[in-house]
Amino acid sequence: MTRFPARRGVPEFTIFAPLIQMTTKYGFHDVREHLVNDIKDAYPTKWEGFEAAGVLGEDVFGSPKPHPNSVLNLFLEQGIEFALPFAAYRAGLGGPSASALANNKPGTALPPTVLVSITHGMGVMRRMAVLAAHRIAYTGDLGVCPKRACILDASTNRIEQRMKALNDIFDVMVGRSEGDMLSPLSFGTLVCVNCTRRLEKVHLYFRKEFVWAELPNLLGRGSWEAV
């Protein structure tokens, strides 16, 4: 017999899902609240919560990790409203393959309206990310750098060299695996420490004020205040 999970412990998804369904159906409100509270940190509603979280999204359920679509379907079914924007984002990332969002296996197939909304929303945010990267790399005031090890070195005065440097920065900003637009970028040794800080600062502003702010729109919620 499966034991009820200890407080602050999150059971695997195959246990969590029937537990949340049962507690909702039979009105075990205290137990349901206990379960919901245990996943709140993994499905943040504030930027500060996202930055502080050690585990995010479906990873909170441990192994075997559930498909993000299955988690989103459960949250929709059970009315776990606060978790829907971030759960929709995780589903929109597509997992290891581009077809994961449109998975039609039992339990992972999303309702057509939800699938269309997430696909459209992720596309909008992706276009925003590309435009922001273009603005930062090509029209922003990156200036020049006095350090010779940096590709923005002030001695790099040839137009071709300067454009290659900007193109490399742009490629880093848009070449993200699985479409993740919230995680920090890694410029490695591409630019020096001071230039990295400048780029990270402006990119942090974009992630926080634009991408994060758009997450509720993935399911037509409008804003975080409306969630």
Secondary structure, 3 states (H helix, E strand, C coil): CCCCCCCCCCCCHHHHHHHHHHHHHCCCHHHHHHHHHHHHHHCCCCHHHHHHCCCCHHHHHCCCCCCHHHHHHHHHHHCCHHHHHHHHHHHHHCCCCCCCCCCCCCCCCCCHHHHHHHHHHHHHHHHHHHHHHHHHHHHCCCCCECCCCCCCECCCCCHHHHHHHHHHHHHHHHCCHHHCCCCCCCCCCCCCHHHHHHHHHHHHHHHHHHHHHHHHHHHCCCCHHHC
